[in-house]
Amino acid sequence: MPENWQNNTTVITILFACAMGLSFALIAWLISKALAAVPAEDREYKDPAPIGFRVIWWPIQWISFYISGFIAGKTYATLLAKLRKAGLDYCISPAQFIATRMLSASIVAILFYWVLGSFDNAKLGESGIRASLYWEVVTFGVLLGWFYPAIWLRDRLAARQRELFKALPFYLDIITLCVEAGLNMQGAMNQAVIKGPKGVLRDEFQRVLRDIRAGKPRATALTDFAQRLNEPSIVNFTAAVIQAENMGMSLGPILRAQADQRRSERFLRAEKLAMEAPVKMLFPLIAFIFPCTFIVLFFPIVMKFIHSGL
């Protein structure tokens, strides 16, 4: 009887191992088939993606292929507008950005789980408190990983906007000087790209010139330029240039007026930020600096009263 039981146990173990092996093989085959179904992306005409995206690019491409059909049209359009304004519409698609958020949430959650587990070798679930702590940390990691790409995109938009306000008058001055020297608008933009500093406007003017060389009308290329950046100063500049060209007016005075107006706007914006600085410093001043100052001033007095017996 014991020998028969031992033989039955061995047979069951072998069958269970075979079933597990077949299950893993089937899962691996399904995953490989799903990955093979993802077509290769033609990035010959696209700009390089940021370094953080290139590190995990293959998983991003795989996930984006399968989630692209589930993205709502409004969400897709909103995200595409943000990527276009951030200068990333020729780098990544909205589906790839959402795939990045999903992948980032998974990676950060796994990383937090591993870091928490490295402090305690006990297995998960031995106590309700430890299991709850693991779930809280993993949930925090998922939320942090999900929102970090959106925060990065928001900071990139803000940095590009600051750089645009700072560099626009200088580029308009170069374009104005070139137009007054006898160049046409396209030649003036080309000289601005060559002579101007690296940054947002240089890349955008290069893109305008690239569109014009590809056969797009100059007015359409400038309109697309304004729509990409979606800033009032750029919209006013492009509208003035297009209107002057349509009416046959001289571009020199119009461009000089635009440059002066943008310079005045930059000065007013800097003045506004300078006036906001004291208000922004009020909370850290009250919460951190004043308590430390009072401690330094009153501690010797308090200690003197304590030692004097009062």
C-alpha positions in Angstrom: 0.0 0.0 0.0 2.7 2.5 0.8 4.6 1.6 -2.4 1.4 2.2 -4.5 0.8 5.6 -2.7 4.4 6.6 -3.4 4.1 5.6 -7.0 0.9 7.6 -7.4 2.5 10.6 -5.8 5.4 10.4 -8.2 3.1 10.1 -11.2 1.0 13.1 -10.0 4.2 15.2 -9.4 5.5 14.4 -12.9 2.1 15.2 -14.5 1.9 18.5 -12.5 5.4 19.4 -13.6 4.6 18.6 -17.3 1.4 20.7 -17.0 3.3 23.6 -15.5 6.0 23.3 -18.2 3.3 23.3 -21.0 1.6 26.2 -19.4 4.8 28.3 -19.3 5.6 27.3 -22.9 2.1 28.2 -24.0 2.3 31.6 -22.3 5.8 32.3 -23.7 4.5 31.3 -27.2 1.5 33.6 -26.9 3.7 36.5 -25.7 6.2 36.0 -28.5 3.3 35.9 -31.0 1.8 39.1 -29.6 5.2 40.8 -29.8 5.9 39.6 -33.3 2.5 41.1 -34.4 3.7 44.6 -33.5 4.9 46.2 -36.8 8.3 48.0 -36.8 8.0 51.8 -36.6 9.4 53.9 -39.4 11.3 56.7 -37.6 13.3 57.9 -40.5 11.3 61.2 -40.7 10.9 61.6 -36.9 13.1 63.3 -34.4 14.9 61.3 -31.7 12.9 60.7 -28.6 14.1 61.9 -25.2 16.6 59.8 -23.5 14.2 58.4 -20.9 11.9 57.1 -23.6 14.8 55.6 -25.6 15.9 53.5 -22.6 12.5 51.6 -22.6 11.5 52.2 -26.2 10.6 48.6 -27.2 8.1 48.0 -24.3 6.6 51.4 -25.0 6.2 50.5 -28.7 4.6 47.1 -27.9 2.1 48.5 -25.3 1.2 51.5 -27.5 0.3 49.2 -30.4 -2.3 47.4 -28.3 -3.8 50.4 -26.4 -4.0 52.8 -29.4 -7.6 51.6 -30.2 -8.9 52.3 -26.7 -7.9 55.9 -26.4 -10.8 58.3 -26.6 -10.7 60.9 -29.5 -10.9 63.9 -27.1 -8.1 62.5 -24.9 -6.0 61.8 -28.0 -6.5 65.3 -29.4 -5.8 67.0 -26.1 -2.6 65.0 -25.5 -1.5 65.6 -29.1 -1.9 69.4 -28.6 0.3 69.2 -25.5 3.0 67.1 -27.3 2.9 69.5 -30.2 3.4 72.5 -27.9 6.2 70.7 -26.2 7.9 70.0 -29.5 7.4 66.2 -29.1 4.8 65.5 -31.8 7.6 64.3 -34.2 9.2 62.2 -31.4 6.4 60.3 -29.7 2.7 59.8 -30.3 -0.1 60.1 -27.7 -0.5 56.3 -27.5 3.3 56.0 -26.8 3.1 58.7 -24.1 0.2 56.8 -22.4 2.2 53.6 -22.7 5.1 55.3 -21.1 2.9 56.3 -18.1 1.7 52.7 -17.7 5.2 51.3 -18.0 6.5 53.9 -15.6 3.8 53.1 -13.0 4.7 49.4 -13.2 8.5 50.0 -12.9 8.2 52.3 -10.0 5.8 50.0 -8.2 8.2 47.1 -8.6 11.1 49.2 -7.5 9.3 50.3 -4.3 8.3 46.8 -3.6 11.9 45.6 -4.0 13.3 48.4 -1.8 10.8 47.8 0.9 11.5 44.0 0.8 15.2 44.6 1.1 14.7 46.1 4.6 12.8 43.1 5.9 13.4 39.5 4.8 10.1 38.3 6.1 7.7 37.1 3.5 4.7 39.2 2.4 1.5 38.4 4.2 2.8 37.0 7.5 1.0 39.8 9.3 -1.8 42.1 8.4 0.3 45.2 9.2 3.2 44.2 6.9 0.8 43.3 4.1 -1.0 46.6 4.4 2.3 48.5 4.4 3.4 46.7 1.2 0.1 47.5 -0.5 0.4 51.2 0.5 3.9 51.5 -0.8 3.1 49.7 -4.0 0.0 51.9 -4.5 2.1 55.0 -3.9 4.7 53.7 -6.4 2.0 53.2 -9.0 0.6 56.7 -8.5 4.1 58.3 -8.6 5.0 56.4 -11.7 1.8 57.2 -13.4 1.9 61.0 -12.7 5.6 61.6 -13.2 5.5 61.7 -17.0 2.6 64.2 -16.9 4.6 66.3 -14.4 7.7 66.1 -16.7 5.6 67.2 -19.7 4.1 70.1 -17.7 7.6 71.3 -16.6 8.9 71.0 -20.2 6.0 73.1 -21.4 6.7 75.8 -18.8 10.5 75.8 -19.6 9.8 76.1 -23.3 7.4 79.0 -22.6 10.0 80.9 -20.5 12.7 80.3 -23.1 10.3 81.5 -25.9 9.5 84.8 -24.1 13.2 85.4 -23.5 14.5 84.6 -27.0 11.6 85.9 -29.2 12.7 89.7 -29.3 16.3 88.7 -30.2 15.1 86.6 -33.1 12.7 89.2 -34.3 15.6 91.8 -34.3 17.7 89.5 -36.5 14.8 88.9 -38.9 14.1 92.6 -39.0 17.7 93.5 -39.8 17.9 90.9 -42.5 14.6 92.1 -44.1 15.7 95.7 -44.0 19.0 94.7 -45.5 17.2 93.3 -48.6 16.5 89.6 -47.8 13.1 88.1 -48.1 11.3 86.5 -45.2 12.6 83.0 -45.8 16.2 84.2 -46.1 15.8 86.3 -42.9 14.5 83.2 -41.0 17.4 81.2 -42.4 19.9 83.8 -41.1 18.1 83.9 -37.8 18.5 80.1 -37.5 22.2 80.3 -38.4 23.1 83.3 -36.1 20.6 82.8 -33.3 21.2 80.8 -30.1 20.1 77.3 -29.7 16.7 76.7 -28.2 13.0 76.5 -28.8 12.7 79.2 -31.5 15.7 78.0 -33.4 14.1 74.5 -33.7 10.7 75.9 -34.6 12.1 78.2 -37.3 14.1 75.3 -38.7 10.8 73.3 -38.8 9.1 76.2 -40.7 12.0 76.3 -43.2 11.8 72.6 -43.6 8.1 72.8 -44.3 8.6 75.5 -46.9 11.4 73.5 -48.6 9.0 70.5 -48.6 6.6 72.5 -50.8 4.2 74.0 -48.1 3.2 77.6 -48.7 4.9 80.1 -46.4 1.7 81.4 -45.0 0.6 77.8 -44.2 4.0 77.0 -42.6 3.8 80.1 -40.4 0.2 79.3 -39.4 1.2 75.8 -38.4 4.1 77.4 -36.5 1.6 79.5 -34.5 -0.7 76.6 -33.9 2.1 74.4 -32.6 3.3 76.9 -30.0 -0.2 78.4 -29.3 1.2 81.5 -27.7 -0.4 85.0 -28.2 2.9 86.6 -29.1 3.7 84.1 -31.8 0.1 84.2 -33.1 0.3 88.0 -33.4 3.7 87.9 -35.1 2.6 85.3 -37.7 -0.7 87.1 -38.3 1.0 90.4 -38.9 3.5 88.9 -41.3 0.8 87.0 -43.3 -1.4 90.0 -43.5 1.5 92.3 -44.7 2.5 89.8 -47.4 -1.1 89.5 -48.6 -1.5 93.2 -48.8 1.9 93.9 -50.3 3.1 96.0 -47.4 6.8 96.4 -46.4 7.8 93.9 -43.8 10.5 96.0 -42.2 8.4 98.4 -40.1 5.9 95.7 -39.1 8.7 93.4 -37.9 10.4 96.2 -36.0 7.1 97.1 -34.3 6.6 93.4 -33.4 10.1 93.2 -32.0 9.5 96.4 -29.9 6.2 95.1 -28.6 7.6 91.7 -27.7 10.5 93.4 -25.8 8.0 95.5 -23.9 6.0 92.4 -23.0 9.2 90.7 -21.8 10.0 93.6 -19.6 6.5 93.8 -18.2 6.5 90.0 -17.5 9.8 90.3 -15.7 8.5 93.2 -13.7 5.4 91.2 -12.8 7.5 88.3 -11.6 9.6 90.6 -9.5 6.5 92.0 -7.9 5.2 88.5 -7.2 8.5 87.4 -5.5 7.8 89.0 -2.1 4.4 87.5 -1.9 5.7 84.0 -2.8 8.5 84.4 -0.1 6.0 85.3 2.6 5.0 81.7 3.5 8.5 80.3 3.8 9.6 83.4 5.7 6.8 83.0 8.3 7.0 79.2 8.4 10.8 78.6 8.5 12.9 81.8 8.9 10.9 83.6 11.7 10.7 80.6 14.1 14.5 80.0 13.7 15.2 83.7 14.4 12.9 83.7 17.5 14.6 80.6 18.8 18.1 82.2 18.4 17.0 85.4 20.0 14.9 84.1 22.9 16.8 80.9 23.9 19.6 82.7 25.9 17.0 84.8 27.6 14.9 81.8 28.6 17.9 79.9 29.8 19.0 82.9 31.9 15.5 83.0 33.5 15.6 79.2 34.2 19.1 79.4 35.8 18.1 82.4 37.9 15.3 80.4 39.5 12.3 82.2 37.9 
